[in-house]
Amino acid sequence: MTVDAPHILVVDDDTRLRVLLRKFLSEQGFRVTDAIDAADARSKMVSLAFDLMVLDVMMPGENGLDLTRSLRPGNTVPVLLLTARGESEDRIAGLESGADDYLAKPFEPRELVLRINAILRRTQEPAAAVDGPTDSIVRFGDFSFDLVREELHKAGSYVRLTAAESSLLKALARRPGEAMDRDTLSAESPVIGSGRAIDVQVTRLRRKIEENPKFPRYLRAVRGVGYSFVPD
């Protein structure tokens, strides 16, 4: 493990699981700090910087959803929620709170690592901007979106997207001007989910790319169909 290894904060009131996660993630090359609840996590976030949080939803006191919600939008640390619930409504609640991903218990530790790495790839700012093939770049307003790297820039500055937001923008930007229904978006962006989860991500994405999210210019609703991406 090196000082440059991603630093993960594991927050779970289950001592056994917390210890197991700390041990397993450390063995995978991550730096790991753990916390027993939301208050403990807040205390450690004052003095330490983290690259990602692995956060249990069902905790006494302030739960994982409330903690995630309170961190947004001022704190952009990626959050992966862990929960014993696997229902679609619970996944949607997690996405609405501002989480980047959602993993139901019980889970395979290897899947957790894969999801952590996927989030880090999407959310960490590139060391340097490198131009890709011209046909892979979609430009709109002050923005440019690289369809290959799934990276968004505004006037040259990196804009952090969650995995779900990036996946949604990619699906829409590949077909500019075309109305896409929710089922198609769900099939092309499996990380999001379907139905209301699509609407949740559209709302979040609009906050990042629209001057006035209530009157969207680029990400428009198509009555009776779904959504359409309209570049300049």
Secondary structure in CASP SS format (residue, H / E / C, confidence):
PFRMAT SS
TARGET T0000
AUTHOR 0000-0000-0000
METHOD secondary structure of the structure
MODEL  1
M C 1.00
T C 1.00
V C 1.00
D C 1.00
A C 1.00
P C 1.00
H E 1.00
I E 1.00
L E 1.00
V E 1.00
V E 1.00
D C 1.00
D C 1.00
D C 1.00
T H 1.00
R H 1.00
L H 1.00
R H 1.00
V H 1.00
L H 1.00
L H 1.00
R H 1.00
K H 1.00
F H 1.00
L H 1.00
S H 1.00
E H 1.00
Q C 1.00
G C 1.00
F C 1.00
R E 1.00
V E 1.00
T E 1.00
D E 1.00
A E 1.00
I C 1.00
D C 1.00
A H 1.00
A H 1.00
D H 1.00
A H 1.00
R H 1.00
S H 1.00
K H 1.00
M H 1.00
V H 1.00
S H 1.00
L C 1.00
A C 1.00
F C 1.00
D C 1.00
L E 1.00
M E 1.00
V E 1.00
L E 1.00
D E 1.00
V C 1.00
M C 1.00
M C 1.00
P C 1.00
G C 1.00
E C 1.00
N C 1.00
G H 1.00
L H 1.00
D H 1.00
L H 1.00
T H 1.00
R H 1.00
S H 1.00
L H 1.00
R C 1.00
P C 1.00
G C 1.00
N C 1.00
T C 1.00
V C 1.00
P C 1.00
V E 1.00
L E 1.00
L E 1.00
L E 1.00
T E 1.00
A C 1.00
R C 1.00
G C 1.00
E C 1.00
S H 1.00
E H 1.00
D H 1.00
R H 1.00
I H 1.00
A H 1.00
G H 1.00
L H 1.00
E H 1.00
S H 1.00
G C 1.00
A C 1.00
D C 1.00
D E 1.00
Y E 1.00
L E 1.00
A E 1.00
K C 1.00
P C 1.00
F C 1.00
E C 1.00
P H 1.00
R H 1.00
E H 1.00
L H 1.00
V H 1.00
L H 1.00
R H 1.00
I H 1.00
N H 1.00
A H 1.00
I H 1.00
L H 1.00
R H 1.00
R H 1.00
T H 1.00
Q C 1.00
E C 1.00
P C 1.00
A C 1.00
A C 1.00
A C 1.00
V C 1.00
D C 1.00
G C 1.00
P C 1.00
T H 1.00
D H 1.00
S H 1.00
I E 1.00
V E 1.00
R E 1.00
F E 1.00
G C 1.00
D C 1.00
F E 1.00
S E 1.00
F E 1.00
D E 1.00
L C 1.00
V C 1.00
R C 1.00
E C 1.00
E E 1.00
L E 1.00
H E 1.00
K E 1.00
A C 1.00
G C 1.00
S E 1.00
Y E 1.00
V E 1.00
R C 1.00
L C 1.00
T C 1.00
A H 1.00
A H 1.00
E H 1.00
S H 1.00
S H 1.00
L H 1.00
L H 1.00
K H 1.00
A H 1.00
L H 1.00
A H 1.00
R C 1.00
R C 1.00
P C 1.00
G C 1.00
E C 1.00
A C 1.00
M E 1.00
D E 1.00
R H 1.00
D H 1.00
T H 1.00
L H 1.00
S H 1.00
A H 1.00
E H 1.00
S C 1.00
P C 1.00
V C 1.00
I C 1.00
G C 1.00
S C 1.00
G C 1.00
R H 1.00
A H 1.00
I H 1.00
D H 1.00
V H 1.00
Q H 1.00
V H 1.00
T H 1.00
R H 1.00
L H 1.00
R H 1.00
R H 1.00
K H 1.00
I H 1.00
E C 1.00
E C 1.00
N C 1.00
P C 1.00
K C 1.00
F C 1.00
P C 1.00
R C 1.00
Y C 1.00
L E 1.00
R E 1.00
A E 1.00
V E 1.00
R C 1.00
G C 1.00
V C 1.00
G E 1.00
Y E 1.00
S E 1.00
F E 1.00
V C 1.00
P C 1.00
D C 1.00
END
